[in-house]
Amino acid sequence: MENTEELSPLRITSTVRALSSALRGKSEHVHGSGRGESDRMFPEPEKLWFKESSAKNLRNRDFLSPSTMLNTLYADGQVPLAVMSRVLSLRGGGVLPVAGGEVMGEGLRLRVDRVAAFRAVLVGGTTEYLKPSSQREGCVVLNCPALHPKPNTPSPDTLSLGQLRTVLLADHMGALLRRQGFEVYFCPTLPEGSDVATFFQALGIDWPTAPANCANDEREEKIQKALENSPYRERGTERGRRTSGGGGRKAAEEENEGGLRINLKRVFQEEGLLGYDPTLGTCKVHRDSVSHLAQLDLSTADITETMVTVLHVTSCQDEFRQQQIAVLWRASGATHSQRHLVCGPVKTAGSHLTAAQYLQLRKGQMKEASEMKYGDKLEGQTWDDIIKVMTSATVRFELLSTVHTSPVTLDVQREGGVSTKGPRGGVFVMYNCARLHTLFDSYERGVEKGLYPEIPDGSQLDFSALKEEGEWLLLFNYLIPFSELLDQSGQSLDCEGGGARANIKTEQICKFLVSLSKDFSSYYNRVHVLGVRTRSCDFLCFDRMKLQLILKSVQVADHLCSSQSRLRMYFGPLNFSTFCQIAIRPLTINNKSINHTINEKKLNNLHLLDLSIFSFLSLSKKNRFSVMCLSQLSLFLKDEFVYRFIIHLLFIYFGSFKCLLVPLFK
């Protein structure tokens, strides 16, 4: 049992639950004050403790039970010694080891045994932190109503920004759900070679396609007959009864019109479907509705799983119509569970843009911003590929970083532009991912040349050297909680009785990556990475420990990302020397040319390719491209921990969530 606990991956939820149980203690401790049991309100276990996340608070505590909670549990907030002892000695599967704690003015604060936590994560099995805590079973069909023909297949010029948001969200959900073990299908299939399929490829969306001449007539006929024979079909006599006593002419006109009508209200009432609009009423079945249902039927025809959930990803403007489609499908005999993921509107102040116009605008702004930094060097396929990837990242983060039910407001003023520096979503995350990957590539070359040691066995590493606050922040806020973040999407689908709508925190991955990039960047600017190394044993041990982490990480990610090909994809065919010539070229300061010459051998030795990427992606406008750039040389000659650590995170995350940055990993 002890070995099982030691091998169990650390979990924040498990720790909070165990701490809550230990703090509540036995009844004699809890009810020791003068008030009776009926007079005392006991807080829910999950509210007794809070995980800290800010760098400031993590300097003196990792978990806090606020004084308000202590006062609720104990007289005057005084924690009994027996309870305190139980909290401090807490152990168990998935529980972070406790190093100490004390009651202060703000409450009971605990410190985690950080050395033990580093050892458990970095040596005990890193892969467990990069996947959901449990693999789920079942099948999910992601249906995007915006892509169904009405009657023609939509094109980039007819696709609205709100509809584009639903497509990106469906693509994002597909990646999340596959990661959890679900079998995922998309509906509808798009015609091969269509403009919209090509447009999606430019955004890194791998939507399924089929030959353009692939007809679905037989399936549509089958759906039509099923609806005609449905017990929920409304006959003309029933309509006549409802309209008798007035409006007879209108009823007669409807009767003459003919057409198939389904009483949707009866369907969701008798089938026990919760959360549907009570005003659905009676729906006339049109051809495009039958085509939509036929596509849904086709997407589920070959599924052998018994548990199938169809998730309709739709805009708020189309929600009512999609509820009609969902209930019609039920009336035709479909029994699959159906949920609706509804997206808020996308607003553009002062203008109306289609999806194609929006992408073109962002691409033009990205090119303009790059030209301001790098002058007239922006020529050739290499630059086109880079701008394409950066534009895709910008669009994805703009539309996916907001809670899916909330509106997104885009700044589409041409003079507003986009920035290639600073923590601005996709570009910022891409920059950090690229420089991390590049540095690891530099490390591998350094090992081949004997500049860096091979990685020792994990049992030989001394984790007590990890004392910088940024190191713990990265582990505690990102690596350990990541698995639990992945769990949330599947759990939302499992909620029974929650109505037709599914509320999934789809924005959390984007926010997680941006936050991680910010904290990494801050740490990177403080702590030396891959620089001139001393020969002291302590430094060497520290260095090896950090390298062990990234080696484990890359081994996990190897099936997702090739360590040699991704940088080439990102920067095109530029080799090391050519790239540095572009990035570290003659600088213009106050209209004076400053030549900075450095040979390739020295660049290799000092690993200035990382500085090149910094210059290439992140420095200010050309007329401000100053001597400060050269001063970065000393800052960027640093020790290796954070790169080893964050490559582990970002590199894996980008590989795992291709929906965010697919072009980088094709």
VMD Tcl script that draws the C-alpha trace (Angstrom):
set ca {
  {0.00 0.00 0.00}
  {2.83 2.33 0.81}
  {4.41 1.78 -2.60}
  {1.10 2.48 -4.26}
  {0.80 5.80 -2.46}
  {4.34 6.77 -3.35}
  {3.71 6.04 -7.03}
  {0.36 7.84 -7.16}
  {0.66 11.15 -9.01}
  {0.20 14.21 -6.85}
  {-3.17 15.91 -7.26}
  {-4.41 19.25 -5.96}
  {-7.98 17.97 -5.56}
  {-6.87 14.91 -3.60}
  {-4.74 17.10 -1.36}
  {-7.53 19.59 -0.63}
  {-9.95 16.77 0.09}
  {-7.54 15.06 2.49}
  {-6.68 18.34 4.23}
  {-10.37 19.12 4.68}
  {-11.03 15.73 6.19}
  {-8.09 16.10 8.58}
  {-9.08 19.62 9.62}
  {-12.70 18.79 10.35}
  {-11.46 16.18 12.81}
  {-13.66 14.16 15.13}
  {-16.93 15.47 16.48}
  {-15.55 16.25 19.94}
  {-13.02 18.63 18.40}
  {-15.48 20.27 16.06}
  {-18.18 20.96 18.61}
  {-16.03 22.09 21.49}
  {-17.43 25.59 21.76}
  {-20.37 26.68 23.87}
  {-22.84 26.64 21.00}
  {-24.93 23.63 20.23}
  {-24.50 21.51 17.14}
  {-27.69 22.84 15.61}
  {-26.45 26.43 15.95}
  {-23.19 25.86 14.10}
  {-22.92 25.92 10.32}
  {-20.18 23.70 8.91}
  {-18.54 24.71 5.64}
  {-18.38 22.37 2.68}
  {-15.12 20.37 2.64}
  {-13.91 21.87 -0.65}
  {-14.19 25.39 0.82}
  {-12.03 24.74 3.85}
  {-8.76 25.08 1.96}
  {-7.51 27.21 -0.88}
  {-4.53 26.55 -3.09}
  {-2.29 29.58 -3.46}
  {-1.07 30.57 -6.90}
  {0.52 34.03 -6.74}
  {4.29 34.27 -6.41}
  {3.88 36.61 -3.44}
  {1.79 34.17 -1.39}
  {3.80 31.14 -2.41}
  {6.80 32.61 -0.62}
  {5.29 31.68 2.75}
  {2.44 29.24 2.11}
  {1.07 26.80 -0.44}
  {-2.37 26.10 1.06}
  {-4.48 28.28 3.33}
  {-7.51 27.59 5.49}
  {-8.89 31.12 6.10}
  {-9.55 32.30 9.63}
  {-13.27 32.58 8.81}
  {-13.34 28.84 8.21}
  {-11.38 28.11 11.38}
  {-13.82 30.22 13.41}
  {-16.67 28.20 11.95}
  {-15.06 24.92 12.94}
  {-13.42 25.74 16.25}
  {-13.94 28.11 19.16}
  {-12.05 31.35 18.52}
  {-10.38 29.69 15.55}
  {-8.01 27.70 17.79}
  {-7.09 24.46 16.05}
  {-6.69 21.60 18.58}
  {-3.20 20.13 18.80}
  {-4.44 16.69 17.81}
  {-6.04 18.10 14.67}
  {-2.94 20.14 13.86}
  {-0.80 17.04 14.25}
  {-3.08 15.11 11.93}
  {-2.90 17.83 9.29}
  {0.89 18.09 9.43}
  {1.41 14.33 9.26}
  {-1.00 13.87 6.37}
  {0.06 11.27 3.81}
  {-1.77 9.33 1.17}
  {-2.10 8.56 -2.49}
  {-2.07 11.74 -4.54}
  {-1.57 14.00 -1.50}
  {1.25 16.54 -1.61}
  {3.65 16.02 1.32}
  {3.34 18.65 4.05}
  {6.52 20.24 5.40}
  {5.00 22.45 8.09}
  {2.30 24.90 9.04}
  {1.13 27.43 11.57}
  {-1.93 29.48 12.48}
  {-1.48 33.13 11.59}
  {-3.78 36.10 11.33}
  {-5.01 35.10 7.89}
  {-5.65 31.49 8.94}
  {-3.91 28.13 8.98}
  {-1.23 28.14 6.34}
  {0.66 25.08 5.14}
  {3.91 24.64 3.27}
  {4.48 21.69 0.98}
  {7.68 19.65 1.18}
  {8.95 21.01 -2.10}
  {11.99 18.76 -2.43}
  {9.77 15.70 -2.05}
  {7.24 17.15 -4.50}
  {9.92 17.82 -7.13}
  {11.22 14.30 -6.68}
  {7.75 12.75 -6.96}
  {6.94 14.62 -10.15}
  {10.27 14.69 -11.98}
  {11.44 11.19 -11.11}
  {8.31 9.34 -10.11}
  {6.54 9.39 -13.47}
  {6.16 12.64 -15.39}
  {3.78 11.14 -17.96}
  {1.02 10.85 -15.36}
  {0.87 14.64 -15.14}
  {0.42 15.12 -18.88}
  {-2.79 13.18 -19.37}
  {-6.20 13.03 -17.69}
  {-6.25 11.17 -14.40}
  {-8.49 8.52 -15.93}
  {-9.20 7.48 -19.50}
  {-12.86 7.72 -20.43}
  {-14.93 5.59 -22.76}
  {-17.57 6.53 -25.25}
  {-18.02 8.40 -28.48}
  {-18.70 12.08 -29.13}
  {-19.99 13.48 -32.42}
  {-19.24 17.19 -32.77}
  {-21.85 18.72 -35.02}
  {-21.28 22.22 -36.38}
  {-24.56 23.57 -37.82}
  {-22.76 26.48 -39.47}
  {-21.17 24.08 -41.98}
  {-24.35 22.35 -43.17}
  {-25.53 23.32 -46.69}
  {-28.40 25.83 -46.72}
  {-28.75 24.73 -49.53}
  {-25.14 25.32 -50.61}
  {-21.97 24.59 -48.66}
  {-20.80 27.77 -46.89}
  {-17.71 29.53 -48.14}
  {-15.16 31.72 -46.33}
  {-16.94 34.73 -47.82}
  {-20.31 33.73 -46.36}
  {-19.08 32.38 -43.02}
  {-19.65 34.87 -40.22}
  {-17.21 35.43 -37.36}
  {-19.69 33.88 -34.95}
  {-19.84 30.78 -37.12}
  {-16.05 30.68 -37.38}
  {-15.93 30.73 -33.59}
  {-18.14 27.63 -33.44}
  {-15.88 25.77 -35.89}
  {-12.73 26.62 -33.93}
  {-14.47 25.61 -30.71}
  {-15.55 22.27 -32.19}
  {-12.00 21.63 -33.37}
  {-10.68 22.54 -29.92}
  {-13.19 20.27 -28.19}
  {-12.24 17.40 -30.48}
  {-8.62 17.60 -29.33}
  {-9.61 17.81 -25.66}
  {-11.99 14.88 -25.84}
  {-9.61 12.65 -27.76}
  {-7.00 13.32 -25.11}
  {-9.43 11.97 -22.52}
  {-9.99 8.74 -24.44}
  {-13.21 9.54 -26.27}
  {-13.68 8.50 -29.87}
  {-14.46 11.71 -31.75}
  {-16.26 12.32 -35.05}
  {-17.15 15.54 -36.82}
  {-20.31 16.46 -38.70}
  {-20.86 17.38 -41.47}
  {-18.20 16.27 -43.93}
  {-17.08 19.00 -46.33}
  {-16.59 18.59 -50.09}
  {-12.98 17.81 -50.96}
  {-11.15 20.77 -52.41}
  {-13.87 23.24 -51.43}
  {-12.91 26.80 -50.57}
  {-14.03 26.41 -46.97}
  {-11.95 23.23 -46.50}
  {-8.87 25.04 -47.84}
  {-9.63 28.01 -45.60}
  {-9.79 25.75 -42.55}
  {-6.47 24.15 -43.45}
  {-4.89 27.60 -43.34}
  {-6.14 27.87 -39.75}
  {-4.88 24.41 -38.86}
  {-8.37 22.89 -38.71}
  {-8.38 19.30 -39.91}
  {-12.08 18.97 -40.74}
  {-13.16 15.71 -42.48}
  {-13.90 15.87 -46.20}
  {-15.56 13.59 -48.75}
  {-15.70 13.54 -52.57}
  {-17.85 16.38 -53.83}
  {-20.09 14.01 -55.81}
  {-20.85 11.86 -52.76}
  {-24.65 11.93 -52.54}
  {-26.70 11.22 -49.44}
  {-30.07 10.79 -51.16}
  {-30.90 7.36 -49.78}
  {-30.27 8.46 -46.23}
  {-32.38 11.59 -46.72}
  {-35.21 9.45 -48.05}
  {-34.92 7.20 -45.01}
  {-35.12 10.21 -42.65}
  {-38.11 11.61 -44.55}
  {-40.02 8.34 -44.21}
  {-39.15 8.05 -40.53}
  {-40.59 11.51 -39.90}
  {-43.70 10.76 -41.94}
  {-44.31 7.69 -39.79}
  {-43.37 9.41 -36.53}
  {-45.99 9.29 -33.75}
  {-45.30 13.00 -33.30}
  {-46.39 13.90 -36.80}
  {-49.20 16.41 -36.75}
  {-52.09 15.69 -39.06}
  {-54.29 18.27 -40.70}
  {-57.28 17.38 -38.50}
  {-55.24 18.10 -35.37}
  {-54.32 21.52 -36.68}
  {-57.94 22.13 -37.54}
  {-59.03 21.39 -33.97}
  {-56.44 23.79 -32.58}
  {-57.55 26.60 -34.86}
  {-61.33 26.02 -34.66}
  {-63.37 28.89 -33.28}
  {-61.46 31.40 -35.39}
  {-58.83 31.60 -38.06}
  {-60.54 28.94 -40.15}
  {-59.30 30.43 -43.40}
  {-55.69 30.35 -42.18}
  {-56.08 26.71 -41.14}
  {-57.54 25.87 -44.53}
  {-54.63 27.60 -46.26}
  {-52.15 25.59 -44.19}
  {-54.02 22.41 -45.07}
  {-53.84 23.26 -48.75}
  {-50.15 24.02 -48.44}
  {-49.50 20.47 -47.26}
  {-46.04 19.68 -45.94}
  {-44.83 17.53 -43.10}
  {-45.16 18.93 -39.60}
  {-43.83 17.56 -36.32}
  {-45.10 18.57 -32.89}
  {-41.77 19.26 -31.18}
  {-43.31 20.18 -27.86}
  {-44.83 16.72 -27.57}
  {-41.47 15.18 -28.41}
  {-39.46 16.80 -25.63}
  {-42.31 16.47 -23.13}
  {-43.00 12.79 -23.74}
  {-39.33 11.86 -24.23}
  {-38.34 13.65 -21.03}
  {-35.88 16.00 -22.73}
  {-34.87 18.80 -20.36}
  {-33.81 22.34 -21.10}
  {-35.49 22.81 -24.48}
  {-37.28 26.02 -25.39}
  {-40.98 25.63 -24.48}
  {-41.94 27.73 -27.52}
  {-40.62 25.18 -30.02}
  {-44.20 24.16 -30.85}
  {-44.87 22.65 -34.26}
  {-42.15 22.61 -36.90}
  {-42.56 22.24 -40.63}
  {-39.94 19.90 -42.06}
  {-37.92 21.54 -44.84}
  {-35.44 19.95 -47.19}
  {-32.39 21.50 -45.53}
  {-33.57 20.05 -42.20}
  {-33.76 16.57 -43.71}
  {-30.29 17.05 -45.21}
  {-28.97 18.08 -41.79}
  {-30.52 15.01 -40.14}
  {-29.13 12.75 -42.86}
  {-25.62 14.07 -42.17}
  {-26.09 13.39 -38.46}
  {-27.33 9.90 -39.24}
  {-24.34 9.31 -41.51}
  {-21.88 10.47 -38.86}
  {-23.26 7.95 -36.35}
  {-23.95 5.07 -38.74}
  {-20.69 3.19 -38.24}
  {-20.26 3.87 -34.53}
  {-20.16 0.67 -32.49}
  {-19.93 2.36 -29.10}
  {-23.01 2.06 -26.93}
  {-22.44 5.46 -25.30}
  {-22.77 8.16 -27.96}
  {-23.15 11.86 -27.25}
  {-23.87 14.34 -30.02}
  {-22.60 17.80 -29.14}
  {-24.12 20.55 -31.28}
  {-21.69 23.50 -31.32}
  {-23.77 26.47 -32.39}
  {-24.00 30.23 -32.09}
  {-26.54 31.87 -29.81}
  {-28.30 33.26 -32.89}
  {-28.84 29.73 -34.25}
  {-29.59 28.00 -30.95}
  {-33.37 27.91 -31.42}
  {-33.05 26.48 -34.91}
  {-30.60 23.85 -33.71}
  {-32.95 22.82 -30.91}
  {-35.57 22.24 -33.59}
  {-33.14 20.03 -35.52}
  {-32.21 18.07 -32.40}
  {-35.83 17.38 -31.46}
  {-36.69 16.50 -35.08}
  {-33.90 13.94 -35.03}
  {-35.37 12.47 -31.86}
  {-38.78 12.32 -33.53}
  {-37.23 10.35 -36.41}
  {-36.15 7.64 -33.99}
  {-32.62 8.69 -32.98}
  {-31.89 7.83 -29.36}
  {-28.42 9.32 -28.91}
  {-27.84 11.77 -26.08}
  {-27.71 15.33 -27.43}
  {-26.19 18.42 -25.83}
  {-25.78 21.97 -27.10}
  {-22.58 24.00 -26.72}
  {-23.72 27.56 -27.37}
  {-21.30 30.34 -28.33}
  {-21.83 34.00 -27.64}
  {-21.68 36.52 -30.50}
  {-18.52 37.96 -32.02}
  {-18.70 41.74 -32.15}
  {-16.69 44.08 -34.36}
  {-17.22 47.73 -33.54}
  {-18.01 49.87 -36.54}
  {-17.65 47.20 -39.22}
  {-18.95 43.86 -40.42}
  {-16.42 41.26 -41.53}
  {-16.75 37.77 -42.92}
  {-14.37 35.03 -41.80}
  {-12.27 35.47 -44.94}
  {-12.01 39.24 -44.47}
  {-11.06 38.82 -40.82}
  {-8.27 36.35 -41.56}
  {-6.96 38.55 -44.37}
  {-7.02 41.59 -42.07}
  {-5.06 39.83 -39.34}
  {-2.58 38.47 -41.85}
  {-2.00 41.94 -43.26}
  {-1.58 43.41 -39.78}
  {0.87 40.68 -38.83}
  {2.92 41.39 -41.93}
  {2.89 45.14 -41.29}
  {3.99 44.66 -37.69}
  {6.82 42.39 -38.82}
  {7.91 44.83 -41.53}
  {8.21 47.58 -38.92}
  {10.72 45.41 -37.09}
  {12.59 43.64 -39.83}
  {12.35 46.04 -42.75}
  {12.27 44.76 -46.31}
  {13.54 41.28 -45.41}
  {9.99 39.90 -45.43}
  {10.20 38.10 -48.74}
  {9.98 34.51 -49.86}
  {8.08 31.41 -48.83}
  {9.82 31.23 -45.45}
  {8.40 34.55 -44.30}
  {5.00 33.71 -45.76}
  {4.93 30.50 -43.72}
  {5.96 32.29 -40.53}
  {3.31 34.99 -40.92}
  {0.71 32.35 -41.75}
  {1.45 30.42 -38.57}
  {1.51 33.54 -36.40}
  {-1.78 34.74 -37.90}
  {-3.42 31.41 -37.23}
  {-2.26 31.53 -33.60}
  {-3.60 35.07 -33.22}
  {-7.03 34.17 -34.61}
  {-7.33 31.05 -32.49}
  {-6.45 32.75 -29.24}
  {-8.69 35.73 -29.97}
  {-11.73 33.51 -30.48}
  {-10.99 30.75 -27.96}
  {-9.69 32.67 -24.93}
  {-13.14 33.87 -23.83}
  {-15.80 31.83 -22.03}
  {-17.79 30.27 -24.85}
  {-21.12 31.70 -23.68}
  {-19.75 35.25 -23.50}
  {-19.43 37.65 -26.42}
  {-16.05 38.29 -28.02}
  {-15.28 41.85 -29.07}
  {-12.58 42.15 -31.71}
  {-10.55 45.22 -32.54}
  {-10.64 45.14 -36.32}
  {-9.51 48.70 -36.93}
  {-6.77 48.51 -39.48}
  {-4.62 51.00 -37.60}
  {-4.99 48.98 -34.39}
  {-2.88 46.18 -35.74}
  {-1.50 43.22 -33.88}
  {1.63 43.02 -31.81}
  {4.48 40.57 -32.17}
  {5.78 41.32 -28.69}
  {4.50 41.17 -25.18}
  {1.98 38.78 -23.61}
  {-0.54 39.05 -26.44}
  {-2.04 35.57 -26.63}
  {-1.10 33.36 -29.54}
  {1.99 35.21 -30.74}
  {3.44 35.36 -27.26}
  {2.83 31.67 -26.62}
  {4.26 30.72 -30.02}
  {7.37 32.74 -29.32}
  {7.99 31.01 -26.01}
  {7.32 27.59 -27.46}
  {9.72 28.20 -30.34}
  {12.59 29.47 -28.24}
  {12.16 26.62 -25.75}
  {12.26 24.02 -28.47}
  {15.24 25.71 -30.08}
  {17.20 25.75 -26.87}
  {16.59 22.07 -26.31}
  {17.82 21.45 -29.83}
  {20.92 23.47 -28.93}
  {21.40 21.34 -25.84}
  {21.35 18.17 -27.90}
  {24.03 19.58 -30.17}
  {26.00 20.60 -27.08}
  {25.86 17.04 -25.75}
  {27.17 15.74 -29.06}
  {30.08 18.18 -28.87}
  {30.81 17.38 -25.24}
  {29.71 20.79 -23.95}
  {27.04 19.29 -21.71}
  {26.92 16.06 -19.72}
  {24.63 13.13 -20.31}
  {21.66 12.80 -17.98}
  {22.24 10.63 -14.92}
  {19.67 8.34 -13.37}
  {16.93 10.22 -11.51}
  {17.93 8.67 -8.19}
  {21.25 10.54 -8.42}
  {19.69 13.99 -8.67}
  {19.66 16.46 -5.78}
  {16.34 18.31 -5.81}
  {17.23 20.41 -2.78}
  {19.00 22.75 -5.21}
  {15.64 23.91 -6.59}
  {15.18 26.96 -4.39}
  {14.27 29.71 -6.84}
  {10.63 30.73 -6.38}
  {9.92 30.55 -10.10}
  {10.82 26.86 -10.16}
  {8.20 25.96 -7.58}
  {5.62 28.25 -9.15}
  {5.96 26.46 -12.49}
  {5.62 23.03 -10.93}
  {2.84 23.89 -8.48}
  {0.71 26.06 -10.77}
  {1.12 24.27 -14.07}
  {2.58 20.79 -14.17}
  {0.76 19.29 -11.17}
  {-2.73 20.78 -11.91}
  {-2.62 20.10 -15.65}
  {-4.07 16.60 -15.46}
  {-7.07 17.84 -13.50}
  {-7.59 20.62 -16.04}
  {-7.90 17.97 -18.75}
  {-10.52 16.08 -16.76}
  {-13.05 18.89 -16.76}
  {-14.35 18.66 -20.34}
  {-15.41 15.04 -20.08}
  {-17.01 15.58 -16.69}
  {-19.21 18.32 -18.13}
  {-20.55 15.93 -20.77}
  {-21.42 13.36 -18.11}
  {-23.70 15.67 -16.13}
  {-27.19 14.18 -16.17}
  {-30.28 16.28 -15.71}
  {-28.39 19.43 -16.54}
  {-30.57 20.35 -19.47}
  {-29.84 20.66 -23.16}
  {-26.94 23.07 -22.75}
  {-23.43 21.90 -21.98}
  {-21.24 24.43 -20.20}
  {-17.61 23.47 -20.72}
  {-14.66 25.60 -19.70}
  {-13.17 25.58 -23.17}
  {-11.23 28.81 -22.59}
  {-9.07 27.39 -19.82}
  {-6.42 25.82 -22.05}
  {-5.76 29.12 -23.84}
  {-5.59 31.02 -20.56}
  {-3.41 28.30 -19.08}
  {-0.90 28.56 -21.94}
  {-0.75 32.35 -21.82}
  {-0.30 32.35 -18.04}
  {2.36 29.68 -18.27}
  {4.21 31.66 -20.93}
  {4.13 34.80 -18.79}
  {5.52 33.04 -15.74}
  {8.13 31.25 -17.78}
  {9.20 34.48 -19.48}
  {9.51 36.22 -16.12}
  {11.58 33.38 -14.71}
  {13.70 33.16 -17.84}
  {14.65 36.82 -17.57}
  {15.86 36.33 -14.00}
  {17.66 33.01 -14.10}
  {20.56 32.01 -16.33}
  {19.94 29.26 -18.90}
  {22.42 27.41 -21.14}
  {25.34 29.69 -20.43}
  {28.95 29.46 -19.44}
  {28.97 26.72 -16.84}
  {31.18 26.50 -13.78}
  {32.88 23.26 -12.88}
  {31.64 22.99 -9.33}
  {29.99 19.72 -8.42}
  {26.94 21.45 -7.02}
  {26.27 23.32 -10.25}
  {26.85 20.20 -12.29}
  {24.39 18.20 -10.18}
  {21.86 21.02 -10.40}
  {22.29 21.16 -14.14}
  {21.88 17.43 -14.59}
  {18.76 17.39 -12.48}
  {17.14 19.92 -14.75}
  {18.14 18.07 -17.88}
  {16.60 14.87 -16.54}
  {13.23 16.59 -16.50}
  {13.25 17.65 -20.11}
  {14.54 14.31 -21.31}
  {11.55 12.63 -19.73}
  {9.29 15.24 -21.30}
  {10.59 14.86 -24.82}
  {10.33 11.10 -24.59}
  {6.65 11.50 -23.74}
  {6.08 13.97 -26.58}
  {8.10 12.15 -29.19}
  {5.07 10.56 -30.86}
  {3.48 14.00 -31.20}
  {6.38 16.21 -32.24}
  {9.62 15.52 -34.02}
  {12.38 17.37 -32.19}
  {14.17 18.11 -35.47}
  {11.31 19.05 -37.77}
  {9.21 21.51 -35.77}
  {11.67 24.39 -35.82}
  {12.12 23.90 -39.57}
  {8.35 24.11 -39.95}
  {8.26 27.24 -37.86}
  {11.12 29.06 -39.56}
  {11.07 27.39 -42.96}
  {14.30 26.36 -44.71}
  {16.51 28.85 -42.86}
  {19.64 27.17 -41.54}
  {21.38 28.27 -38.38}
  {23.83 30.67 -40.02}
  {21.26 32.28 -42.32}
  {18.79 32.71 -39.52}
  {21.36 34.46 -37.34}
  {22.31 36.73 -40.23}
  {18.70 37.87 -40.41}
  {18.20 38.24 -36.68}
  {21.57 39.71 -35.70}
  {22.17 41.98 -38.65}
  {23.55 45.54 -38.76}
  {21.43 47.64 -36.44}
  {20.26 51.19 -37.09}
  {20.22 53.47 -34.07}
  {19.52 57.18 -34.45}
  {20.17 56.82 -38.19}
  {23.66 55.42 -37.51}
  {24.64 51.95 -38.60}
  {26.15 49.66 -35.98}
  {27.76 46.48 -37.25}
  {27.84 43.54 -34.89}
  {29.91 40.66 -36.21}
  {30.15 37.28 -34.58}
  {31.35 34.08 -36.21}
  {29.23 30.96 -36.45}
  {31.53 28.93 -34.21}
  {31.05 31.41 -31.39}
  {27.34 31.44 -32.02}
  {27.28 27.69 -31.65}
  {29.36 27.79 -28.50}
  {27.25 30.46 -26.85}
  {23.91 29.17 -28.15}
  {22.91 32.53 -29.53}
  {20.28 30.97 -31.72}
  {17.96 31.63 -28.81}
  {18.90 35.29 -28.87}
  {18.26 35.24 -32.60}
  {14.72 34.05 -32.06}
  {14.26 36.73 -29.44}
  {15.43 39.36 -31.90}
  {13.45 37.85 -34.71}
  {10.13 37.66 -32.91}
  {10.15 39.88 -29.89}
  {12.16 43.10 -30.06}
  {10.74 46.52 -30.71}
  {10.33 48.47 -33.94}
  {13.25 48.92 -36.29}
  {13.93 52.52 -35.34}
  {14.10 51.46 -31.68}
  {16.11 48.30 -32.33}
  {18.91 49.52 -30.12}
  {22.08 48.55 -28.38}
  {19.87 47.06 -25.68}
  {19.57 44.10 -28.02}
  {23.27 43.41 -27.63}
  {23.01 43.67 -23.86}
  {20.69 40.70 -24.01}
  {23.72 38.52 -24.75}
  {24.61 38.40 -21.08}
  {21.02 37.81 -20.04}
  {20.50 34.95 -22.44}
  {23.63 33.02 -21.50}
  {21.87 31.22 -18.70}
  {21.67 27.93 -16.87}
  {19.33 25.26 -18.10}
  {16.56 24.58 -15.60}
  {13.68 26.61 -16.87}
  {14.11 25.54 -20.45}
  {14.28 21.94 -19.41}
  {11.17 22.47 -17.33}
  {9.03 24.61 -19.62}
  {9.80 22.70 -22.77}
  {8.31 19.87 -20.79}
  {5.12 21.90 -20.41}
  {4.66 23.99 -23.54}
  {6.16 21.44 -25.89}
  {3.83 18.74 -24.59}
  {0.83 21.05 -24.49}
  {1.25 22.21 -28.05}
  {1.65 18.65 -29.17}
  {-1.38 17.57 -27.17}
  {-3.61 20.44 -28.21}
  {-3.02 20.77 -31.90}
  {-6.30 22.62 -32.08}
  {-4.52 25.66 -30.66}
  {-1.45 25.72 -32.85}
  {-1.82 23.01 -35.46}
  {0.32 24.71 -38.15}
  {3.34 24.47 -35.90}
  {3.00 20.71 -35.62}
  {1.94 19.54 -39.05}
}
mol new
graphics top color blue
foreach p $ca { graphics top sphere $p radius 0.5 }
foreach p [lrange $ca 0 end-1] q [lrange $ca 1 end] { graphics top cylinder $p $q radius 0.2 }
display resetview
